[in-house]
Each structure stands twice: as C-alpha cells, then as structure tokens.
Amino acid sequence: MLALRALVLAALLALLTACAGGSAVRQDSPTTAPVSSADSDGEDGAETPLSEGTCWTETMLGADPQAILALATAQRVSYFAAAHALADRPAFEKTRSCAKSHRIEVYRVVQIPSLTPKLTSYAVLLRTDRPLYRALERAVLNTCMTKPLAAAAVQSRLPGAVVRPALPIGMKVSWAPPSPEQFQRGQRVFACTFVQQRASTIRYADVFGRRFPTSQRTCIDSRALVYVDCARKHDRERIAVIDAKVAVLARRFPGPRGIKRGPDGRYLDVRPARYAVLDRACTSYLRAISTTKRLTGIAEIDVDAWPAPDGSYPIACEADTRPEQKPLRTKGSVYNR
C-alpha cells in the first residue's frame, strides 16, 4: 500500500509541468501584532509601517547589487550572505491598494517578544544560516498559520510542522522581516506574506473559500495520471502541504535515508500507523474548509521531493475517498465554506 502510494504520486508529479497551470511543539511564544490604522484596501504610494491587511509594490531588496553591497558593508556581513538573504525579500517601500492588482500582501504581522532583545542590528536578519535566525523563522512561520492550518500541524504530531494551503504555481505563502529603513525606525514586527508572481486582486483570505478561482485549484485525475484544474473532472484534490523539515532534521521522521525500493518502485519507509496520524491531520483541515462528508484527508509523500529543491520536506494533504471505496469523480473544489 505504501509503495503504491509513492508510485502513483511519483507518476503524477512527473507530469506536473505538462498540466500545471503551528507546530506540535512551539519554539517560542509569538504574538500577532495589532492592526495599524492602515485601510484594508490600502492606498497607492503611501509609506507606512508593516501592517496587517496591507499590499505593496513588488520591489525587492535584492534588486539592486549596489544597495546590497552598501548594506553588507554597513552591517559587516559578506556580500554573498546579504545577497542570499535579500534575494526574495520585499522592500516594503510603497503600499499598493489591495483592491487593485497587487503581488505582495501582508495578511498578518507577528511579534516575537522573547527574541526581540536579541535583534540588536539588521545583521541578525542577514545571517540566515545562524541559529538565531532559524529560531526566528520557526517562530514566525508558526504564528503565520491560520487556526485550521495550525490545528492540522498539531494533529500531525510532527515537531515544528508548518502547514500551508495548496496553491498553484506562481503563488506562495512566506514571511519577511521589515526593511532596513523600517528596522532603523524601530519596527520589530514580521510580515506573513502572500506573494503572487502575476499581479491580481486575489487576497490570502480568498484561498480558504469560494472566492478563489476553481480553475486555480489543484486536482488529480487518477485514471489519466495527470494534474488538472478543479473545474475539470477529477477524483482527488490537493488541499494543503505539511512541511516536516524540523522533524526530519531532528530525526523524528524519516529523511532521505528512509527511502526504500520495493516491487512497485521507491517509497518512504513510514509505518502505517504513522500514515494514519497524518491522514487524520489532513482530515481535520478538510473538515475546516469543506462541508463534504464523502471524502477524507489522505497524506501522500513524493520521494522525488524528499527533500524538495527549497529544502522543505513536503507531505501533501489530499481530499480523496478512502482506499477501500470506489473513487468519486466530480467537478469543483472541496473549498466550499
């Protein structure tokens, strides 16, 4: 059964490019910062502190090599360390009305009281390989999760698990520190961000309900072994992804060495009881975002993405029929609340 799971998922992922269009153990005690006076629709061209419900122009701190060099010199870190840290970090220079097409939304701002005294200079935020930065990242990602995502993370029983909603290629959930200028002005809050490669009026809150386009949901046609958009017939839908990176690095969950080869292909050697726990975590999230009673949550691991190129260890949560039941072919998304 486990080998079959891995084999089917590997075949699906091989065709992806052709068809794609809270932790269990808290590391800190982060808090959500209060919302500022910024209007939720935002204002074009305004300079404002990082605030919940604001959208921003797409300028990145890593866009100007000379600016990177100046910052690296001022903070006494290597140019390469600064360039790596700033490559995908929003500059947060000017706001963009969220009612208009935008690429960057700050859907929540987070404070980490226990780590704030250690943020003595912006250099801390450039040394991404240091333990302090990693602790900060874990704490922020923990608090950036919505309640249903955080509940699924707890139910996974994976220490440090982070759960994100499934998103199409070109959209991602991430986080970012304040810009050097904001930091200099005393800001010690961190942004939970929803980033889109193509600007649109979609907001992060839309992802969890009917407003998100069904054509951008990710579904699977198991008969043809292809990914399809959820407006087409399918029998499975990808609803979320659990990142098990912390658990793998702590040797609390099998890493690359746990990949075995069986008669049906390669698979990750995970006990059925462990898969059952992950299935329940996926099901808890499914129940939070859907009224369907005909499907359950199923956890899937693709050994070819163990780890993924970004260093994560993704466990996919899919809405599917139980293994002993006949697959249910349908159209539309399970996100219907």
Backbone torsions as a table, in degrees:
resi	resn	phi	psi	omega
1	MET	NA	-44.6	-179.3
2	LEU	-67.4	-40.0	178.6
3	ALA	-65.7	-36.8	179.4
4	LEU	-65.1	-41.4	176.1
5	ARG	-55.3	-50.2	-176.1
6	ALA	-64.7	-40.8	-176.8
7	LEU	-65.7	-46.3	-179.5
8	VAL	-63.4	-43.9	-178.2
9	LEU	-66.2	-39.0	179.3
10	ALA	-63.0	-39.4	179.2
11	ALA	-66.1	-38.3	178.4
12	LEU	-64.7	-44.3	-177.0
13	LEU	-68.3	-27.9	177.9
14	ALA	-64.4	-23.6	-178.8
15	LEU	-101.8	6.7	-174.1
16	LEU	-60.5	-45.7	-175.3
17	THR	-65.3	-25.4	179.8
18	ALA	-80.1	-21.1	-173.1
19	CYS	-117.5	-6.4	-170.5
20	ALA	-80.2	127.0	165.1
21	GLY	-85.9	NA	NA
22	GLY	NA	111.9	-170.6
23	SER	-74.2	163.5	177.6
24	ALA	-68.1	-31.8	176.8
25	VAL	-123.6	110.3	-176.5
26	ARG	-71.7	137.8	-179.1
27	GLN	-92.5	-12.4	-173.3
28	ASP	-156.5	-173.7	173.8
29	SER	-125.9	69.1	-177.9
30	PRO	-73.2	160.5	177.9
31	THR	-132.1	157.7	174.6
32	THR	-88.3	125.2	-178.3
33	ALA	-71.3	152.0	-179.7
34	PRO	-66.3	151.3	177.8
35	VAL	-71.7	137.2	178.3
36	SER	-81.2	-171.5	-179.3
37	SER	-79.8	2.0	-178.7
38	ALA	-61.8	134.8	178.1
39	ASP	-68.7	142.9	-177.3
40	SER	-63.4	-29.2	177.0
41	ASP	-79.3	-18.2	177.2
42	GLY	77.8	176.8	-180.0
43	GLU	-139.0	130.8	179.8
44	ASP	-64.2	132.2	171.1
45	GLY	77.5	10.9	-179.5
46	ALA	-84.1	149.5	172.2
47	GLU	-104.0	118.3	-174.5
48	THR	-146.3	155.2	174.7
49	PRO	-62.6	161.9	174.5
50	LEU	-58.2	126.3	-175.6
51	SER	-142.1	146.9	176.4
52	GLU	-62.9	137.4	176.9
53	GLY	80.2	21.0	177.4
54	THR	-108.9	151.5	175.7
55	CYS	-119.8	157.9	-168.9
56	TRP	-139.0	157.5	172.9
57	THR	-65.6	159.4	-170.2
58	GLU	-84.7	8.6	180.0
59	THR	-58.7	132.3	179.1
60	MET	-107.6	146.3	179.4
61	LEU	-62.9	-27.3	-177.6
62	GLY	-87.3	10.5	-175.7
63	ALA	-77.0	-25.5	-174.7
64	ASP	-114.1	107.2	-179.3
65	PRO	-58.1	-34.9	-179.5
66	GLN	-68.8	-36.9	177.6
67	ALA	-67.3	-37.9	176.6
68	ILE	-61.7	-45.7	-179.0
69	LEU	-61.7	-42.9	-179.8
70	ALA	-63.6	-42.6	179.5
71	LEU	-67.1	-43.0	179.1
72	ALA	-60.4	-42.2	179.6
73	THR	-65.6	-44.5	-178.5
74	ALA	-64.7	-35.2	-177.0
75	GLN	-94.7	-0.7	177.2
76	ARG	59.4	46.4	172.6
77	VAL	-124.8	162.7	-178.3
78	SER	-69.4	151.8	178.3
79	TYR	-59.3	-40.4	-176.6
80	PHE	-66.9	-38.0	177.1
81	ALA	-64.0	-42.9	-179.8
82	ALA	-66.9	-42.4	-179.5
83	ALA	-62.7	-40.1	178.6
84	HIS	-64.9	-43.0	-177.4
85	ALA	-68.3	-36.0	-172.3
86	LEU	-93.5	-7.2	-172.0
87	ALA	-51.9	-46.9	-177.0
88	ASP	-116.6	27.1	-176.6
89	ARG	-99.0	121.7	180.0
90	PRO	-60.5	144.6	179.4
91	ALA	-79.7	-21.1	-178.5
92	PHE	50.5	45.3	-178.9
93	GLU	-81.3	-52.6	-175.2
94	LYS	-132.0	143.2	177.4
95	THR	-78.0	159.8	175.9
96	ARG	-131.4	133.7	-179.6
97	SER	-57.5	126.6	179.8
98	CYS	-68.6	-17.9	177.7
99	ALA	-75.1	-17.2	177.6
100	LYS	-100.9	169.5	177.4
101	SER	-60.9	131.3	-178.1
102	HIS	-145.5	165.0	-179.9
103	ARG	-112.6	-26.1	-175.4
104	ILE	-124.9	123.7	175.3
105	GLU	-122.1	133.4	170.5
106	VAL	-95.7	103.4	-175.5
107	TYR	-91.3	-10.6	176.5
108	ARG	-160.8	149.3	171.6
109	VAL	-119.5	142.2	-169.8
110	VAL	-126.3	138.3	172.2
111	GLN	-111.2	144.1	177.9
112	ILE	-121.4	84.1	-171.7
113	PRO	-55.8	-40.1	-175.6
114	SER	-71.1	-22.5	-179.3
115	LEU	-100.8	-13.8	-176.8
116	THR	-55.7	-43.2	179.7
117	PRO	-61.8	-21.3	-179.0
118	LYS	-86.0	-6.8	178.9
119	LEU	-86.6	69.7	-173.1
120	THR	-78.1	-21.0	177.9
121	SER	-156.7	166.0	179.9
122	TYR	-68.0	-16.5	178.7
123	ALA	-58.2	-32.4	178.0
124	VAL	-58.3	-35.5	-176.6
125	LEU	-84.9	-1.3	176.8
126	LEU	-104.3	-18.7	-179.0
127	ARG	-94.5	77.2	-172.1
128	THR	-72.1	-9.9	179.6
129	ASP	-93.9	-0.1	-177.0
130	ARG	-87.6	150.8	-179.9
131	PRO	-56.6	-37.3	-178.4
132	LEU	-63.2	-43.7	179.6
133	TYR	-65.2	-40.9	-179.6
134	ARG	-65.0	-38.5	177.1
135	ALA	-65.1	-40.1	177.6
136	LEU	-62.5	-45.1	-179.6
137	GLU	-60.8	-44.5	179.7
138	ARG	-61.3	-43.0	-177.8
139	ALA	-66.3	-41.1	-179.3
140	VAL	-67.3	-48.1	-179.4
141	LEU	-60.9	-35.3	177.4
142	ASN	-57.7	-44.6	-174.4
143	THR	-86.1	-16.2	177.8
144	CYS	-72.4	-16.7	-179.5
145	MET	-70.9	141.1	171.1
146	THR	-70.1	168.6	-177.5
147	LYS	-59.0	-46.4	178.4
148	PRO	-62.2	-37.5	178.0
149	LEU	-67.2	-43.6	179.8
150	ALA	-64.2	-37.9	178.9
151	ALA	-64.6	-40.1	177.5
152	ALA	-65.0	-37.8	178.3
153	ALA	-61.4	-42.6	178.9
154	VAL	-64.5	-44.2	-177.5
155	GLN	-68.2	-21.2	178.1
156	SER	-67.6	-21.6	-177.8
157	ARG	60.4	26.6	174.9
158	LEU	-102.0	117.8	179.6
159	PRO	-60.9	133.0	178.5
160	GLY	74.8	12.5	-177.7
161	ALA	-64.3	140.2	174.3
162	VAL	-122.5	128.3	-179.1
163	VAL	-113.6	131.5	178.1
164	ARG	-124.2	151.3	174.6
165	PRO	-68.0	149.8	175.9
166	ALA	-68.6	131.9	-178.7
167	LEU	-129.2	153.3	177.9
168	PRO	-72.9	165.5	175.2
169	ILE	-58.2	132.6	-179.2
170	GLY	102.5	-4.8	174.6
171	MET	-127.9	141.1	177.8
172	LYS	-152.6	154.4	173.0
173	VAL	-103.8	131.3	-177.3
174	SER	-147.1	-159.1	176.6
175	TRP	-150.7	163.0	-179.8
176	ALA	-155.2	143.2	172.2
177	PRO	-74.7	171.5	173.4
178	PRO	-65.7	163.8	175.9
179	SER	-71.3	164.7	177.2
180	PRO	-56.0	-38.5	179.6
181	GLU	-67.1	-41.8	178.1
182	GLN	-65.8	-39.8	178.0
183	PHE	-62.4	-41.8	-179.6
184	GLN	-63.8	-31.3	178.7
185	ARG	-82.5	4.3	172.9
186	GLY	101.5	5.0	179.6
187	GLN	-73.9	127.3	177.7
188	ARG	-127.5	38.7	174.8
189	VAL	-111.8	160.4	-176.0
190	PHE	-127.0	142.2	-172.1
191	ALA	-94.4	130.5	166.4
192	CYS	-89.3	119.7	-169.6
193	THR	-116.8	147.5	171.1
194	PHE	-117.0	113.8	-171.7
195	VAL	-115.2	133.5	179.0
196	GLN	-120.7	132.4	178.5
197	GLN	-66.0	-38.7	175.4
198	ARG	-107.8	127.3	-178.4
199	ALA	-61.5	140.2	176.0
200	SER	-156.8	176.6	178.3
201	THR	-92.6	6.1	179.4
202	ILE	-65.6	135.7	176.3
203	ARG	-109.0	159.7	-178.7
204	TYR	-60.2	-38.6	179.6
205	ALA	-60.8	-27.8	-179.9
206	ASP	-64.6	-27.9	-176.6
207	VAL	-58.0	-29.5	-171.9
208	PHE	-94.4	9.1	-178.5
209	GLY	-146.9	-161.4	-173.1
210	ARG	-73.7	-18.3	-174.9
211	ARG	-72.2	-22.1	179.7
212	PHE	-72.6	132.8	-175.6
213	PRO	-59.1	126.8	178.6
214	THR	-59.0	-31.7	-179.1
215	SER	-67.0	-13.6	178.6
216	GLN	-104.1	1.6	172.1
217	ARG	-77.5	153.0	-177.1
218	THR	-103.9	114.4	178.2
219	CYS	-121.7	171.8	-173.9
220	ILE	-133.2	132.1	171.7
221	ASP	-102.2	101.0	-174.5
222	SER	-68.4	-25.7	178.7
223	ARG	-64.3	-46.1	-178.2
224	ALA	-91.6	-6.2	-177.2
225	LEU	55.0	51.1	178.1
226	VAL	-137.1	153.2	169.2
227	TYR	-80.9	141.3	176.5
228	VAL	-137.2	160.6	171.5
229	ASP	-75.5	155.2	-170.0
230	CYS	-73.7	-3.3	173.1
231	ALA	-77.8	-11.8	178.5
232	ARG	-101.7	165.5	-177.9
233	LYS	-63.8	139.0	-178.1
234	HIS	-159.0	169.8	176.0
235	ASP	-125.7	-1.1	177.6
236	ARG	-145.4	150.1	175.7
237	GLU	-133.4	130.3	174.4
238	ARG	-77.6	122.1	-175.5
239	ILE	-112.4	-26.1	-177.5
240	ALA	-160.5	168.5	176.9
241	VAL	-135.1	128.5	176.0
242	ILE	-98.3	123.8	176.1
243	ASP	-93.6	115.9	-177.1
244	ALA	-99.4	21.1	-173.4
245	LYS	-55.6	-48.8	-177.5
246	VAL	-61.3	-43.0	-179.4
247	ALA	-65.3	-39.6	179.6
248	VAL	-66.1	-46.4	-178.7
249	LEU	-66.1	-27.4	177.3
250	ALA	-87.4	3.6	-178.9
251	ARG	60.4	35.5	176.3
252	ARG	-102.5	-0.3	177.7
253	PHE	-154.5	144.9	-174.7
254	PRO	-59.5	135.8	175.5
255	GLY	-98.9	-156.6	-178.7
256	PRO	-56.8	-29.9	179.4
257	ARG	-69.8	-14.5	178.6
258	GLY	-84.5	0.2	178.8
259	ILE	-78.4	125.5	-179.3
260	LYS	-118.8	167.0	176.4
261	ARG	-116.4	124.7	179.2
262	GLY	-119.1	-175.4	-178.5
263	PRO	-63.1	-24.1	-179.8
264	ASP	-102.0	8.9	179.7
265	GLY	118.9	-170.6	-178.3
266	ARG	-78.9	148.6	178.8
267	TYR	-154.4	160.3	176.2
268	LEU	-89.4	128.2	-174.8
269	ASP	-77.5	88.2	179.3
270	VAL	-122.5	133.9	-178.6
271	ARG	-63.2	145.3	177.2
272	PRO	-54.0	-37.4	-179.9
273	ALA	-64.3	-33.6	179.0
274	ARG	-70.3	-40.0	175.9
275	TYR	-62.8	-36.8	-179.6
276	ALA	-62.5	-38.3	177.3
277	VAL	-64.4	-43.8	178.9
278	LEU	-64.7	-38.0	176.4
279	ASP	-60.4	-41.0	179.8
280	ARG	-65.9	-36.8	177.0
281	ALA	-62.8	-44.4	178.0
282	CYS	-63.2	-39.3	-179.9
283	THR	-65.9	-36.8	179.3
284	SER	-62.5	-38.4	177.9
285	TYR	-70.4	-41.0	178.2
286	LEU	-57.2	-44.7	-178.7
287	ARG	-65.1	-27.7	-178.8
288	ALA	-76.3	-26.6	-175.0
289	ILE	-111.3	-1.0	-174.2
290	SER	-144.6	149.9	175.0
291	THR	-95.2	-2.4	-177.2
292	THR	-63.9	139.1	175.7
293	LYS	-113.8	-4.6	-176.1
294	ARG	-87.6	-11.7	-177.6
295	LEU	-120.6	160.9	177.2
296	THR	-131.6	170.9	177.9
297	GLY	-89.1	132.1	179.1
298	ILE	-125.3	130.8	177.4
299	ALA	-91.7	135.1	180.0
300	GLU	-130.7	140.0	178.0
301	ILE	-123.4	124.1	176.4
302	ASP	-94.2	113.2	-176.4
303	VAL	-66.9	-21.1	177.3
304	ASP	-74.7	-11.2	176.0
305	ALA	-117.9	39.4	-177.6
306	TRP	-126.6	80.2	9.0
307	PRO	-88.9	168.7	174.7
308	ALA	-78.2	165.0	-179.8
309	PRO	-55.7	-29.0	-179.9
310	ASP	-85.0	4.9	178.1
311	GLY	90.0	-2.4	178.3
312	SER	-81.9	165.3	175.3
313	TYR	-121.7	87.8	-170.2
314	PRO	-83.4	133.7	171.2
315	ILE	-114.8	116.1	-177.1
316	ALA	-79.7	137.3	170.7
317	CYS	-102.7	124.9	-179.3
318	GLU	-124.4	143.9	172.2
319	ALA	-86.9	119.7	-171.6
320	ASP	-152.4	167.6	171.7
321	THR	-78.0	160.4	177.0
322	ARG	-66.2	150.3	-175.4
323	PRO	-53.8	-31.5	-176.9
324	GLU	-85.1	-3.4	-177.7
325	GLN	-101.6	158.9	176.3
326	LYS	-71.5	132.3	-179.4
327	PRO	-56.5	140.3	179.9
328	LEU	-99.3	113.5	179.0
329	ARG	-92.6	131.3	-174.7
330	THR	-154.2	176.4	172.2
331	LYS	-122.5	154.8	179.2
332	GLY	98.7	173.5	-177.2
333	SER	-106.6	151.6	175.6
334	VAL	-75.4	-14.7	175.6
335	TYR	-72.0	95.7	-174.4
336	ASN	-134.0	14.8	178.5
337	ARG	-89.3	NA	NA
